[in-house]
């Protein structure tokens, strides 16, 4: 309280300077009643609007008819654009809105709000030594708010049926603080929530089941039923997931199972320091030249970073895609790929080109019930892709193209069959790395076994790689690649030669040589940026044929619609016979929002050769309330002259989601379908299971408990109460439901194996003198596994004092940091003009002070301050008094 009064007194001095015209003696032209200002009636009120404190307090008086507040103080506190004129004894401006004009005329004894004018009552305004003191009821009418003076707590409470400008400003500040964290913010320095693997952890299960009726244009109608189950949990100290899917008759079609461990820190398998190992249905990476990335049953281990691409200039993406879902691929926010469900439960984006620098790759999955799932990966391509003296390896064996359990015939992929391989890469220095690999695989029914080597070197703004591969059958291949950045242009080049019948899964069959050049850049048109890319590929074939292919892509945004237009031109030259005609194809993809309508679409055209419109598809989704969505899809297949339309409605419930949809086609085909989607998992806060419409098995969860830590020991005792209606934050933007009556809530949809900070939104706490005990807990989510997080609340106080330099001169404008026992910065503040500093809402605990590094260097003082402060129930407020800063020692220079 002492620090608060001290701060108020200095605020009054500044206020007096700003409103000096009002402090001059005033000859009362109007004074209400016989009441006169005296010191016994004087008040110091703290202004509160909801959970916000506004300004530095206001002065006032108790009058015979209530309470009045100083007009100048309230103008400054509310930041009202109102001008006080001593000579004319008028106040003019507006109140919260420019249309709400305000005129107070003391000489005419009237007040005018917009077009309404009224006389001042005797008790509306009093003259005081400070200026004009306005009755709270009268001023509340003028502002269209409720002003209540709570004299017991020295508060002026403001209530309104709308959010006031200064309240919105405080909310904006809070949001800005969350999206602009400190540059030195390091999750590793914060408390970590540990959740060891267990021998058995009951899995969470995502279920999508549907039944319907289909009648083709020619044929009888049939009923169908299919389901897709995805489960994830833990067994024998490892994570596992399983996927069971059926055909349209409800008969199991495939069953995939995988047990694995993943760690971004690389602490798996002891001396192998693996980042990932798995057994069951796994993916093997692509080699430098020969083998492609493949799925299948087997085992795999690696210590490569989780986001590292298969090859430095391109990568592949694979994942689970339930029936009825589709996927989009974005690179640096540009739409570059689309994949529609093909019935095998997977999506694939193969050989996706990367750009020099940072590549932000995002796979967005869209479900038939309006679900949206995102997977973001940051893939750097540059000189530091392999740190010096670091070694990355991978090894695996696989029955490619087959699931762990196949109930029918497996897909006839060209790479089906047993394969095995290993690869190693090492950084020699900051600019150079080398690699080698050995692979044996079956491709198009024939086994290939080969060894590969690679050397990569950064040269100026470019990264150059030369790789070679030799087959056991005598064939070999050589490839040179370059990626670089020249100004704002990204340039790529590649040349490949295949000799002696060498076959590569990464390139077209029958290829002898391939040469490619690409350019990615952006056009500036006014304030708009239009990214574009062009590439040309020349190929020579073993039969003597030659081909030239050119591609162009332009991305643009039209009213929040991201669109990508592609042109592909092909020309083939035959060694014998007549050359085929040229081909020029175009496609347009779009994704975005128009108002409340979410749009996705694609169209394809033939411009040269096989000309004409080919096919189109557009999907629109819009909300029909908080928990309902409409979905419409229109498509046309020009070669078959077939149009189709699909309409669907989804209703989200707390436990599940239902979708019904109808389809009709111009050829007479019709279909109807009803789908049910839900997830089920173990109840993290008790026994039994809980159901949810959110995906529990494919993402991580945090089960949060918020409690009041009465003894501030960080461990919850049985007598420590829980806190309800507290909002929880996850990272910068994530947010779950508020805690319930038991102080519990669950935050779902967390990205697996990516550390994230789970904390308390202090703005949702009703009492400003109760604060989170720490910044939160860092969790590393695992799929389908709810991690228990207990977040304590403790009482809070204030720490204040004065900063002085040698000689007793105040130090103003100096940044101060408040550190807890672990040395973490929990609060920052800045000393004011007289050296006064104040840390507010500080959780009880032990602290020390430090001058900010930049400030200490500028003013020439030592950062460390040998002063400690301890807050507890007996000492909720600590005044450190005068703190003398020590100058930085200087070394005398001699001649």
Secondary structure, 3 states (H helix, E strand, C coil): CHHHHHHHHHHHHHHHHHCHHHHCCCCCCCCCCCCCCCHHHEEEEEEEECCEEEEEEEEEEEECCEEEEEHHHHHHHHCCCEEEECCCCEEEEECCCCCCEEEEECCCCEEEECCEEEECCCCCEEEECCEEEEEHHHHHHHHCCEEEEECCCCEEEEECCCCCHHHHHHHHHHHHHHHCCCCCCCHHHCCECCCCCCCEEEEEEEEEEEEEEEECCCCCCEEEEEEEEEEEEEECCEEEEEEEEECCECCEEEEEEEEEEECCCCCECHHHCECEEEEEEEEECCCCCCCCCEEEEEEEEECCCCCCCCECCEEEEEEECCCCCEEEEEECCEEEEEEECCCCCEEEEEEEECCCEEEEEEEEEECCCCCEEEEEEEEEECCCCCCCCCEEEEEEEEEECCCCEECCCCCCCCCCEEEEEEEEEEECCCCEEEEEEEEEEEECCEEEEEEEEEEEEEECCEEEEEEEEEECCCCEEEEEEEEEEECCEEEEEEEEEEECCCCCCCCCCCEEEEEEEEEEEEEEECCEEEEEEEEEEEEEECCCCEEEEEEEEEEEEECCEEEEEEEEEEEEECCCCCCCCCEEEEEEEEEEEECCEEEEEEEEEEEECCCEEEEEEEEEEEECCCCEEEEEEEEEECCCCEEEEEEEEEEECCCEEEEEEEEEECCCCEEEEEEEEEEEEECCCCCCEEEECCCCCCCEEEEEEEEECCCCCCCCCCCCCECCCCCEEECCCEECCCCCCCCEEEEEEECCCCEEEEEECHHHCCCCCEEECCCCEEEECECCEEEEEEEEEEEEEEEEEEEECCCCCECCCCEEEEECCCCCEEEEEECCCCCEEEEEEEECEEEEEEECHHHHHHHCECCEEEEEEEECCCCCEEEEEEEECCECCCCCCCC
